[in-house]
């Protein structure tokens, strides 16, 4: 790649400005970071001829794991030289783009508290355990009659374009980033003694419909939820109800 340009980001706005200023000079944008950074870059090149590449440098690296990017720089440079790519889906939550996994309820609260600590997997586990004890389930009401049987109280609701949160924690083992659908994952609050089994199933890709978890595969869906605490690709956001989720099929070119 001749005369590569780079930007050390100090803000989301700065990253967006850099992409805008250099949009016509760059064919492959390489995001160096975690899901939040990758999502910021991806949002600026959706539905264009530009290609997204990734060097994983986040705390969970969920999206880079799912799109087969490693920390092998030689491998990345080889991919960039070949310029091979594939199309994948993204989705919106009330118009805001997400590329990996977003959610509300327990994990929205965890992300909010996690942002107050030092990043890292062990800190994430610690924050999760502390939050679990006192977290009250959220109320979810679907506006589409086909889904009203699922109205109720849940520990969390996730929207999954890919299979994992990060760190190989597979919340939606059967999700596909190129099928025109997202997995809506509804998790009821379970007894604390069930936590080790839930974690085991999550890390072994064996979560499935049972008494505590339900999966809905949809191209779009709308619902009311009793909290505004969300995370989009691991970044905390405030989102008001009603919430409309919609898949944007084949909207992102990603290096392969």
C-alpha positions, 0 to 999 in steps of 0.5 A: 500500500503506497503512502498509507495514512493513519490517525491516532484517535482521540475522539469519535468525532475525530475518527469520523473527520479523518475518514471524511477528509481521506475518503477518496484517497483510501480503499481499505480502512483498517480499524485498530481497536475493539468493537466500539472503534470498529463500529465507528469506522464501519458506520462511515463506510457503509453502503460504499465501495470502501473495505473494512479491515481490522487489527484487534486491540480491544478488551473482547474483540468479538467482531474481529473474532467473528470476522477472522482477524488476528494480531498477525500483522503480516497476515493482515498486510497480505489480505490488504494486498489481495483486496478480497472482500465479502458483504455482511449485514449490519443493523440499526437500533432506532436508526443507530448502526450496530455491527456486532451485538447490542443489548439492554437490561443487565448487560447495558447496566454492566457496560455502563459500570464497566466504563468506570473501571479499567478495561479487561476480561477479569474486571468485566466478570467482577462488574457482572457479578456485582451487578447481577445480585441487585439487578431488577429485570426489565419489562419488554412488550412487543408491538407485533402480535406475533411476538406478544407471547414473549412479553414479560420481564427479562434479565436482558435483551440482546440483538445479535448480528454475530455469535459472540459478545467477545472473549469467545462468549457466544450469546447467539451460537447460531447467528449469521452476519450474512443471512438478512436476520438478527437474533433477538435473545431474551434471557430471564433472570435465573437463580445464581446457582444456574450461573456456572451452567449458563456461563459454560453453555455460553463459552461452549457455543451450546446456549439454546431455547430453554426455560431461561432463554429464547431466540427470535430470528427476525429481519426487523422488530419493534418493542417497548422496554422499561429502561433506556440503558443500552450498549451498541457494540459495547459502547453505552447509549441511552435509547428511548422506547419504542425501539425499532430494530432493522437489519441492513442487508449486505451493507458492509464490505469486509476484508477476507 
